Amino acid sequence: MKDDRPSPFRDAHTDRTTAREVPDTPQTRAPSYRLAFADDDFLCREELRPVRLQLELLKPQMLLDQRGVESTVVLFGGARIPAPELRDTARTPTLAGLSRYYEEAREFARLITEMSLQREGREFVICTGGGPGVMEAGNRGAAEAGGVSIGLNIVLPHEQAPNAHVTPDLCFNFHYFAIRKMHFLMRARAICVFPGGFGTLDEMFESLTLIQTGRMERVPFLLFGREFWERIVNWDGLAEAGTISREDLDLFRFVETAAEAIEMIRTWQPAPPREDIPGRTAPTDRP
C-alpha cells in the first residue's frame, strides 16, 4: 500500500528503513528508541486499542476505495456445510442435506458477479467471511464468473488460511469482531443468509437489528432455506409474544434458489431507514 501524496518531508517508509540501518549500540537496541509506528510491542499495548481499532477500520476502507468497490452483496452462512461432492464427510445427516446450499451459494455468487461485471466490477461485489463452507462457495462462484470477491477473515485459535477463491488483494484479516462486522455492512446492497451456526445467527440478528431500529437502510435481506430457518427460529412466536412486531417479519424474505434470490434483488423496492420502531412504546417518565 503506497502513499503517493506529494510532500516536502521525508516519508515514513524511508525513515523506517534508515532506522534499521543505524549502528548497533545499547541505545539503539533499547525499545524506547524504536520508531513508534514501527514498534509492534508498543502498538499492541492496551492503551493503544483506540489506534488499533482505527487502523482496522481504515485499512480495508482505503484498499476497497483504491480498487473502486462501491457496493457489495454479503453472504453469511455456515463454515461446516460441505460441497455436494463432499457430503459423505459431513458430521451429521442434516449437514449432508444442507450441502445443496453450498451449490446455491456458488451459483448465486456466479450470477451476482456477472451482474457486477456489467458495472465494471465496482458494484455488487461478493463479500464473505473468507472461510470454508458457504463462504468458500460464494468466493468460488465469483471467481468462476471471472470477477473479484472480498474475504473478511478473523483471527481464531483454530482457524486455517482463507479459502483459495478469495481475490488475494481483497483478502483482509481482523482482530476486532466489531470492525469486521462494520465492513460487512458499510457497502452492502443486499444481505443473503444461508443455514449456519452461532456465527451466522449473530451476523443475521445484528444486521436485522440495525435495519429494525432504523440504523441502516432497508436492503434485500434474504434467508435461504425456509424449512431450516423456521425450525431454528420461531419467528411467529416472537411476534405473538410481542418482543418484535408483525411488521418486523417484513424485513426479510425466504428464498430457496439462486435464481429466486436474483429476481428478488432485481425487483426489491428501496425503502428509507425507519423513523420509528413498530410496537415500541416510549420510555415511562419517572421522578
C-alpha positions, 0 to 999 in steps of 0.5 A: 500500500503506497502513499503517493501524496506529494510532500516536502518531508521525508516519508515514513517508509524511508525513515523506517528503513534508515532506522534499521540501518543505524549502528548497533549500540545499547541505545539503539537496541533499547525499545524506547528508541524504536520508531513508534509506528514501527514498534509492534510491542508498543502498538499492541499495548492496551492503551493503544486499542483506540489506534488499533481499532482505527487502523482496522477500520481504515485499512480495508476502507482505503484498499476497497476505495483504491480498487473502486468497490462501491457496493457489495452483496454479503453472504453469511452462512455456515463454515461446516456445510460441505460441497455436494461432492463432499457430503459423505464427510459431513458430521451429521445427516442434516449437514449432508442435506444442507450441502445443496446450499453450498451449490446455491451459494456458488451459483448465486455468487456466479450470477451476482458477479456477472451482474457486477461485471456489467458495472465494471466490477465496482458494484455488487461485489461478493463479500464473505467471511473468507472461510470454508463452507458457504463462504468458500462457495460464494468466493468460488462462484465469483471467481468462476464468473471471472470477477473479484470477491472480498474475504473478511477473515478473523483471527481464531485459535483454530482457524486455517488460511482463507479459502483459495477463491478469495481475490488475494488483494481483497483478502483482509484479516481482523482482530476486532469482531466489531470492525469486521462486522462494520465492513460487512455492512458499510457497502452492502446492497443486499444481505443473503443468509444461508443455514449456519451456526452461532456465527451466522445467527449473530451476523443475521440478528445484528444486521436485522437489528440495525435495519429494525431500529432504523440504523441502516437502510432497508436492503434485500435481506434474504434467508435461504432455506425456509424449512431450516430457518423456521425450525431454528427460529420461531419467528411467529412466536416472537411476534405473538409474544410481542418482543418484535412486531408483525411488521418486523417479519417484513424485513426479510424474505425466504428464498430457496434458489439462486435464481429466486434470490436474483429476481428478488434483488432485481425487483426489491423496492428501496425503502428509507431507514425507519423513523420509528420502531413498530410496537415500541412504546416510549420510555415511562417518565419517572421522578 
